[in-house]
Amino acid sequence: MALLSKFEKLPMDRPSIHGPVQCTYSVFNGKDGKRYIQLDTYGSTEREIPGKKSQSLQLNEDSVAALLQVFERKGFK
């Protein structure tokens, strides 16, 4: 699990599109009184254990705002 804190641009040498997987989200208040969103992704059907939780990413209000700025700068609206 990871709490995302900042975003840095890194060019990709060989961009490729990954296969689709399920993603769920939860919004909750932390013990610190701040709001968080957690994104959980699940293994693809080709994985050894299909549907098993693969990754969890958490964003707080600051990192959500930073990610929205990236989207806006790159034309994702």
Stockholm file with secondary structure:
# STOCKHOLM 1.0

chainA/1-77         MALLSKFEKLPMDRPSIHGPVQCTYSVFNGKDGKRYIQLDTYGSTEREIPGKKSQSLQLNEDSVAALLQVFERKGFK
#=GR chainA/1-77 SS CEEECCCCCCCCSSCCCCCCCCEEEEEEECTTSCEEEEEEEECCTTSSSTTCEEEEEEEEHHHHHHHHHHHHHTTCC
#=GC SS_cons        CEEECCCCCCCCSSCCCCCCCCEEEEEEECTTSCEEEEEEEECCTTSSSTTCEEEEEEEEHHHHHHHHHHHHHTTCC
//
